Each structure stands twice: as C-alpha cells, then as structure tokens.
Amino acid sequence: MLQTLGVFIKLAVDIRRGILAGGGALHADCESVLLEDGSQQEGIWGADWNPLTQEVTYEALINIRPRQNNRSMEILDPTIRERVRDIAQQLLGGL
C-alpha cells in the first residue's frame, strides 16, 4: 500500500463492516473498492495511516457530508473517529 505515496497510506474505512481499503492515490480510489465490494457510502470514511508512527489522521475530501452532519474534510464525530482508528489499528497494527 505504500507504493503510491511512500510515507503514508490513504484509507477508506467501512465502520459498519470493519474493513478498509488502502493505497490509492485518492481516498475516493479506496472508497470505490469498498463500494464495489458491497459497502454503503454512508459507512465509509477517509483517513490516512502513517506506518512509522502507527497513527491515523482523519482528513479526506470524501468526509465532507452535510447530510451526515460532517461539513468538514476532518471527521468531526468522536465516535466515528474512534471506530476508524480502531479498525485501522486492528488491521494495520498500532498502539
């Protein structure tokens, strides 16, 4: 997954199914993979994974969702952020 960007990995995380797709040039590339696999867009959130620090950041264009009360590139809901972090750390490693 590091081939595209080298230092971090763009992710799309399906918080309902507990899965993720990563490694695309855009978060939307990863989101498309999950949608093709049966995920629903409302449950998919964008994030980045830094393998060196094993940390997640929560900014992506796909996170701008006024109808889901998220009007920012950053995931604003702490419960969603926690779920994204937990899934990423479970599947990719982490603290």
Secondary structure as UniProt FT lines:
FT   TURN            3..5
FT   STRAND          9..14
FT   TURN            15..18
FT   STRAND          19..22
FT   HELIX           27..36
FT   TURN            37..38
FT   HELIX           41..43
FT   STRAND          44..50
FT   TURN            51..54
FT   STRAND          55..57
FT   HELIX           61..63
FT   HELIX           66..68
FT   HELIX           78..92
//
